[in-house]
Amino acid sequence: MIFTDPGLAPRLPTISSALTELSLARSPEAHLAAATRMNPIYQAYRTALAEHRAGRGDASQADERLIRANLERARALPPDLGERFVLVDAAAARLWLYEDGQVADSMPVAVGKASQPTPVMAGRIRYAVFNPYWNMPQDLVRENVANRVLSEGPGHLAASDLELLNDWSPAARRLDPLEVDWAAVAAGRQPLRVRQRPGPANMMGSVKLMLPNQLGIYLHDTPYRGVFAAARRAVSAGCVRLEDAPRLVARLLDGAERPRSDAPEQRVDLPRPVPVYITYFTLGLERGRLAPRPDPYRRDPALLARLDLRTGLASRPAEMARLAR
Protein backbone atom coordinates (compact mmCIF):
# COMPACT_ATOMS: atom_id res chain seq x y z
CA MET A 1 0.00 0.00 0.00
CA ILE A 2 1.23 3.47 -0.92
CA PHE A 3 0.85 5.95 1.96
CA THR A 4 0.56 9.44 0.48
CA ASP A 5 0.05 10.94 3.94
CA PRO A 6 2.93 10.02 6.30
CA GLY A 7 0.68 10.30 9.33
CA LEU A 8 -1.29 7.23 8.20
CA ALA A 9 1.67 4.91 7.66
CA PRO A 10 2.13 2.29 10.41
CA ARG A 11 5.17 2.98 12.59
CA LEU A 12 7.65 0.13 12.44
CA PRO A 13 9.77 0.14 15.61
CA THR A 14 13.30 -1.21 15.74
CA ILE A 15 14.06 -4.15 18.02
CA SER A 16 15.85 -1.79 20.39
CA SER A 17 12.98 0.73 20.57
CA ALA A 18 10.41 -2.04 20.95
CA LEU A 19 12.28 -3.54 23.92
CA THR A 20 12.75 -0.09 25.47
CA GLU A 21 9.04 0.70 25.20
CA LEU A 22 8.16 -2.70 26.63
CA SER A 23 10.49 -2.20 29.61
CA LEU A 24 8.92 1.19 30.38
CA ALA A 25 5.32 0.01 30.09
CA ARG A 26 3.26 -0.18 33.28
CA SER A 27 1.61 -3.34 32.02
CA PRO A 28 3.71 -5.44 29.62
CA GLU A 29 0.64 -7.50 28.70
CA ALA A 30 -1.44 -4.44 27.82
CA HIS A 31 1.47 -2.91 25.92
CA LEU A 32 1.99 -6.05 23.83
CA ALA A 33 -1.73 -6.26 23.09
CA ALA A 34 -1.74 -2.66 21.87
CA ALA A 35 1.49 -3.05 19.88
CA THR A 36 0.24 -6.12 18.04
CA ARG A 37 -3.31 -4.88 17.47
CA MET A 38 -4.49 -5.15 13.87
CA ASN A 39 -7.25 -3.29 12.04
CA PRO A 40 -10.81 -4.70 12.16
CA ILE A 41 -10.73 -5.73 8.48
CA TYR A 42 -7.68 -7.91 9.11
CA GLN A 43 -9.34 -9.36 12.21
CA ALA A 44 -12.46 -10.24 10.20
CA TYR A 45 -10.42 -12.13 7.58
CA ARG A 46 -8.48 -13.87 10.33
CA THR A 47 -11.76 -15.03 11.87
CA ALA A 48 -12.93 -16.25 8.45
CA LEU A 49 -9.71 -18.24 8.02
CA ALA A 50 -10.11 -19.84 11.46
CA GLU A 51 -13.72 -20.80 10.65
CA HIS A 52 -12.63 -22.28 7.34
CA ARG A 53 -9.98 -24.42 8.98
CA ALA A 54 -12.49 -25.57 11.60
CA GLY A 55 -15.02 -26.39 8.89
CA ARG A 56 -17.57 -23.98 10.34
CA GLY A 57 -19.81 -21.31 8.92
CA ASP A 58 -19.87 -19.71 5.51
CA ALA A 59 -16.07 -19.61 5.41
CA SER A 60 -15.92 -23.40 5.07
CA GLN A 61 -17.11 -23.05 1.48
CA ALA A 62 -14.35 -20.63 0.47
CA ASP A 63 -10.93 -21.29 -0.98
CA GLU A 64 -8.44 -21.02 1.89
CA ARG A 65 -5.81 -19.64 -0.47
CA LEU A 66 -8.09 -16.77 -1.43
CA ILE A 67 -8.86 -15.98 2.21
CA ARG A 68 -5.12 -15.92 2.95
CA ALA A 69 -4.49 -13.64 -0.06
CA ASN A 70 -7.00 -11.08 1.14
CA LEU A 71 -5.77 -11.41 4.71
CA GLU A 72 -2.37 -10.38 3.34
CA ARG A 73 -3.91 -7.33 1.70
CA ALA A 74 -5.67 -6.35 4.92
CA ARG A 75 -2.37 -6.58 6.78
CA ALA A 76 -1.15 -3.48 4.89
CA LEU A 77 -3.83 -1.25 6.45
CA PRO A 78 -2.88 0.66 9.61
CA PRO A 79 -4.09 -0.71 12.97
CA ASP A 80 -6.27 2.34 13.64
CA LEU A 81 -8.33 3.30 10.60
CA GLY A 82 -9.86 6.31 12.38
CA GLU A 83 -13.21 7.18 13.90
CA ARG A 84 -14.34 8.33 10.47
CA PHE A 85 -12.88 7.10 7.20
CA VAL A 86 -13.69 6.30 3.58
CA LEU A 87 -12.96 2.83 2.21
CA VAL A 88 -12.87 2.29 -1.55
CA ASP A 89 -12.57 -1.26 -2.87
CA ALA A 90 -11.37 -1.22 -6.48
CA ALA A 91 -12.23 -4.91 -6.99
CA ALA A 92 -15.82 -4.42 -5.80
CA ALA A 93 -16.01 -0.94 -7.39
CA ARG A 94 -17.74 0.34 -4.27
CA LEU A 95 -17.21 2.95 -1.55
CA TRP A 96 -18.14 2.86 2.12
CA LEU A 97 -18.10 5.72 4.63
CA TYR A 98 -17.50 4.53 8.19
CA GLU A 99 -18.36 6.53 11.30
CA ASP A 100 -17.72 5.20 14.81
CA GLY A 101 -17.08 1.71 13.48
CA GLN A 102 -20.34 1.51 11.51
CA VAL A 103 -21.18 1.95 7.83
CA ALA A 104 -22.80 5.38 7.54
CA ASP A 105 -23.09 5.46 3.73
CA SER A 106 -22.20 3.40 0.68
CA MET A 107 -22.36 3.80 -3.08
CA PRO A 108 -21.06 2.20 -6.29
CA VAL A 109 -18.05 3.83 -7.90
CA ALA A 110 -16.14 3.50 -11.16
CA VAL A 111 -12.42 2.76 -10.95
CA GLY A 112 -9.44 2.52 -13.27
CA LYS A 113 -9.51 0.22 -16.28
CA ALA A 114 -7.02 -2.63 -16.50
CA SER A 115 -4.54 -0.54 -18.50
CA GLN A 116 -4.73 2.31 -15.94
CA PRO A 117 -5.53 0.59 -12.62
CA THR A 118 -6.51 2.50 -9.52
CA PRO A 119 -3.58 2.12 -7.09
CA VAL A 120 -3.82 0.65 -3.60
CA MET A 121 -3.14 3.69 -1.44
CA ALA A 122 -4.00 5.60 1.73
CA GLY A 123 -4.33 9.36 2.06
CA ARG A 124 -6.45 12.06 3.66
CA ILE A 125 -9.28 13.93 1.96
CA ARG A 126 -8.50 17.53 2.89
CA TYR A 127 -10.71 19.70 0.69
CA ALA A 128 -13.34 19.77 -2.04
CA VAL A 129 -13.08 21.69 -5.31
CA PHE A 130 -16.38 22.88 -6.75
CA ASN A 131 -16.79 23.57 -10.49
CA PRO A 132 -13.42 22.01 -11.30
CA TYR A 133 -11.50 22.07 -14.53
CA TRP A 134 -10.51 18.72 -16.00
CA ASN A 135 -6.81 18.64 -16.87
CA MET A 136 -6.60 16.00 -19.56
CA PRO A 137 -3.97 13.24 -19.32
CA GLN A 138 -1.23 13.51 -21.92
CA ASP A 139 -2.16 10.24 -23.62
CA LEU A 140 -5.66 11.60 -24.32
CA VAL A 141 -4.23 14.90 -25.51
CA ARG A 142 -2.05 13.02 -28.00
CA GLU A 143 -4.43 10.32 -29.12
CA ASN A 144 -7.73 12.16 -28.97
CA VAL A 145 -7.46 15.94 -29.00
CA ALA A 146 -4.49 16.38 -31.33
CA ASN A 147 -5.70 13.85 -33.87
CA ARG A 148 -9.20 15.29 -33.92
CA VAL A 149 -7.90 18.84 -34.37
CA LEU A 150 -5.75 17.59 -37.27
CA SER A 151 -8.74 15.88 -38.90
CA GLU A 152 -11.59 18.26 -37.96
CA GLY A 153 -9.89 21.58 -37.30
CA PRO A 154 -9.77 23.72 -34.14
CA GLY A 155 -13.57 23.85 -33.95
CA HIS A 156 -13.38 20.58 -32.04
CA LEU A 157 -11.84 22.46 -29.09
CA ALA A 158 -14.71 24.92 -28.75
CA ALA A 159 -17.33 22.18 -29.19
CA SER A 160 -15.77 20.21 -26.33
CA ASP A 161 -15.20 23.25 -24.04
CA LEU A 162 -11.44 22.72 -24.18
CA GLU A 163 -8.80 25.38 -23.67
CA LEU A 164 -5.04 25.27 -24.19
CA LEU A 165 -2.36 26.54 -21.81
CA ASN A 166 1.38 26.94 -22.25
CA ASP A 167 2.40 25.19 -19.01
CA TRP A 168 1.08 23.67 -15.75
CA SER A 169 1.75 26.64 -13.46
CA PRO A 170 -0.98 28.77 -11.82
CA ALA A 171 0.11 31.65 -14.08
CA ALA A 172 -0.20 29.64 -17.29
CA ARG A 173 -1.05 31.60 -20.44
CA ARG A 174 -3.89 30.56 -22.72
CA LEU A 175 -2.82 29.58 -26.21
CA ASP A 176 -4.44 30.16 -29.56
CA PRO A 177 -4.87 26.83 -31.41
CA LEU A 178 -2.87 28.30 -34.28
CA GLU A 179 0.16 28.59 -31.97
CA VAL A 180 0.31 24.82 -31.48
CA ASP A 181 2.22 22.32 -33.62
CA TRP A 182 -0.53 19.71 -33.58
CA ALA A 183 1.46 17.14 -35.54
CA ALA A 184 4.21 17.31 -32.90
CA VAL A 185 1.64 16.93 -30.11
CA ALA A 186 0.04 13.92 -31.84
CA ALA A 187 3.45 12.32 -32.28
CA GLY A 188 4.33 12.84 -28.61
CA ARG A 189 7.21 15.19 -29.37
CA GLN A 190 5.59 18.21 -27.71
CA PRO A 191 3.60 18.19 -24.44
CA LEU A 192 0.53 20.37 -24.24
CA ARG A 193 -1.74 21.25 -21.34
CA VAL A 194 -5.38 20.90 -22.28
CA ARG A 195 -8.21 21.40 -19.82
CA GLN A 196 -11.97 21.21 -20.04
CA ARG A 197 -13.92 24.12 -18.64
CA PRO A 198 -16.45 23.55 -15.82
CA GLY A 199 -19.94 22.76 -17.00
CA PRO A 200 -22.53 19.99 -17.42
CA ALA A 201 -20.27 17.94 -19.71
CA ASN A 202 -17.09 18.31 -17.66
CA MET A 203 -15.54 14.92 -16.91
CA MET A 204 -15.06 15.91 -13.24
CA GLY A 205 -18.73 16.75 -12.83
CA SER A 206 -19.61 19.39 -10.28
CA VAL A 207 -17.07 18.60 -7.55
CA LYS A 208 -13.95 16.61 -6.74
CA LEU A 209 -12.49 15.52 -3.40
CA MET A 210 -8.77 16.10 -3.08
CA LEU A 211 -6.39 13.82 -1.19
CA PRO A 212 -3.03 15.43 -2.04
CA ASN A 213 -0.73 12.87 -3.69
CA GLN A 214 1.80 12.59 -6.49
CA LEU A 215 -0.18 9.87 -8.26
CA GLY A 216 -2.87 12.26 -9.48
CA ILE A 217 -5.65 10.20 -7.85
CA TYR A 218 -8.79 11.71 -6.35
CA LEU A 219 -12.52 11.08 -5.97
CA HIS A 220 -14.86 13.01 -8.24
CA ASP A 221 -18.31 13.46 -9.70
CA THR A 222 -19.10 12.50 -13.30
CA PRO A 223 -21.74 13.46 -15.88
CA TYR A 224 -21.93 9.87 -17.14
CA ARG A 225 -24.40 8.09 -14.85
CA GLY A 226 -25.01 4.90 -16.83
CA VAL A 227 -21.75 3.28 -15.72
CA PHE A 228 -23.04 2.79 -12.17
CA ALA A 229 -25.73 0.37 -13.31
CA ALA A 230 -23.13 -1.87 -14.97
CA ALA A 231 -21.76 -4.96 -13.24
CA ARG A 232 -18.21 -4.12 -14.34
CA ARG A 233 -17.14 -0.57 -13.57
CA ALA A 234 -13.39 -0.55 -14.24
CA VAL A 235 -13.54 2.21 -16.86
CA SER A 236 -11.70 5.31 -15.58
CA ALA A 237 -8.14 6.55 -16.07
CA GLY A 238 -7.32 5.66 -12.45
CA CYS A 239 -9.38 8.10 -10.39
CA VAL A 240 -12.55 7.10 -8.52
CA ARG A 241 -15.84 8.29 -10.00
CA LEU A 242 -18.65 8.66 -7.46
CA GLU A 243 -22.27 7.71 -8.06
CA ASP A 244 -23.50 10.51 -5.77
CA ALA A 245 -20.63 12.93 -5.18
CA PRO A 246 -22.84 15.76 -3.79
CA ARG A 247 -24.19 13.44 -1.09
CA LEU A 248 -20.76 12.30 0.04
CA VAL A 249 -19.31 15.81 -0.13
CA ALA A 250 -22.17 17.24 1.94
CA ARG A 251 -21.58 14.62 4.60
CA LEU A 252 -17.83 15.21 4.75
CA LEU A 253 -18.19 19.00 4.87
CA ASP A 254 -20.27 18.75 8.07
CA GLY A 255 -22.24 21.88 7.26
CA ALA A 256 -19.28 23.98 6.10
CA GLU A 257 -20.39 26.81 3.82
CA ARG A 258 -20.45 25.88 0.14
CA PRO A 259 -19.76 28.25 -2.78
CA ARG A 260 -22.63 30.51 -3.79
CA SER A 261 -21.41 31.19 -7.33
CA ASP A 262 -20.48 29.08 -10.35
CA ALA A 263 -16.92 30.44 -10.52
CA PRO A 264 -14.42 27.70 -11.44
CA GLU A 265 -12.10 25.88 -9.04
CA GLN A 266 -13.59 26.97 -5.70
CA ARG A 267 -11.87 25.26 -2.78
CA VAL A 268 -13.67 24.41 0.47
CA ASP A 269 -11.60 22.78 3.22
CA LEU A 270 -13.12 19.92 5.20
CA PRO A 271 -13.57 20.81 8.90
CA ARG A 272 -11.25 17.88 9.60
CA PRO A 273 -9.33 15.70 7.14
CA VAL A 274 -10.85 12.28 6.54
CA PRO A 275 -8.65 9.22 5.87
CA VAL A 276 -9.39 7.34 2.66
CA TYR A 277 -8.14 3.81 2.02
CA ILE A 278 -8.22 2.55 -1.57
CA THR A 279 -8.05 -1.23 -1.32
CA TYR A 280 -8.38 -4.32 -3.50
CA PHE A 281 -10.18 -7.28 -1.93
CA THR A 282 -11.21 -10.14 -4.22
CA LEU A 283 -13.07 -11.85 -1.39
CA GLY A 284 -15.37 -9.50 0.44
CA LEU A 285 -16.76 -9.70 3.95
CA GLU A 286 -20.32 -8.43 3.82
CA ARG A 287 -22.53 -8.73 6.91
CA GLY A 288 -20.34 -11.51 8.21
CA ARG A 289 -20.49 -13.54 4.99
CA LEU A 290 -17.78 -14.12 2.39
CA ALA A 291 -18.58 -12.70 -1.03
CA PRO A 292 -16.37 -13.50 -4.04
CA ARG A 293 -15.45 -10.45 -6.11
CA PRO A 294 -13.88 -10.05 -9.53
CA ASP A 295 -10.14 -9.62 -10.03
CA PRO A 296 -10.19 -6.96 -12.79
CA TYR A 297 -6.45 -6.26 -12.56
CA ARG A 298 -5.46 -9.97 -12.39
CA ARG A 299 -3.54 -9.45 -9.15
CA ASP A 300 -4.55 -12.69 -7.44
CA PRO A 301 -2.31 -15.14 -9.37
CA ALA A 302 0.95 -13.35 -8.49
CA LEU A 303 -0.05 -12.88 -4.84
CA LEU A 304 -1.16 -16.50 -4.49
CA ALA A 305 2.12 -17.67 -6.02
CA ARG A 306 4.11 -15.63 -3.47
CA LEU A 307 2.04 -17.02 -0.60
CA ASP A 308 2.43 -20.58 -1.89
CA LEU A 309 6.19 -20.08 -2.10
CA ARG A 310 6.27 -18.71 1.43
CA THR A 311 4.20 -21.64 2.72
CA GLY A 312 6.44 -24.12 0.92
CA LEU A 313 9.60 -22.56 2.30
CA ALA A 314 8.19 -22.50 5.81
CA SER A 315 7.88 -26.28 5.59
CA ARG A 316 11.52 -26.53 4.48
CA PRO A 317 13.62 -24.57 7.03
CA ALA A 318 16.92 -25.56 5.44
CA GLU A 319 15.87 -24.16 2.05
CA MET A 320 14.61 -20.94 3.66
CA ALA A 321 17.94 -20.51 5.48
CA ARG A 322 19.87 -21.08 2.25
CA LEU A 323 17.87 -18.40 0.36
CA ALA A 324 18.26 -15.96 3.26
CA ARG A 325 22.07 -16.11 3.09
Secondary structure, 3 states (H helix, E strand, C coil): CEECCHHHCCCCCCHHHHHHHHHHCCCHHHHHHHHCCCCHHHHHHHHHHHHHHHCCCHHHHCCHHHHHHHHHHHHCCCCCCCCEEEEEECCCCEEEEEECCEEEEEEEEEEECCCCCCCCEEEEEEEEEECCCEECCHHHHHHHHHHHHHHHCCHHHHHCCEEEECCCCCCCCEECHHHCCHHHHHCCCCCCEEEECCCCCCCCCCEEEECCCCCCCCEECCCCCHHHHCCCCEEECCCEEECCHHHHHHHHHCCCCCCCCCCCCEEEEEEEEEEEEEECCCEEEECCEEEECCCCCCCHHHHHHHHHHHHHHHCCHHHHHHHHC
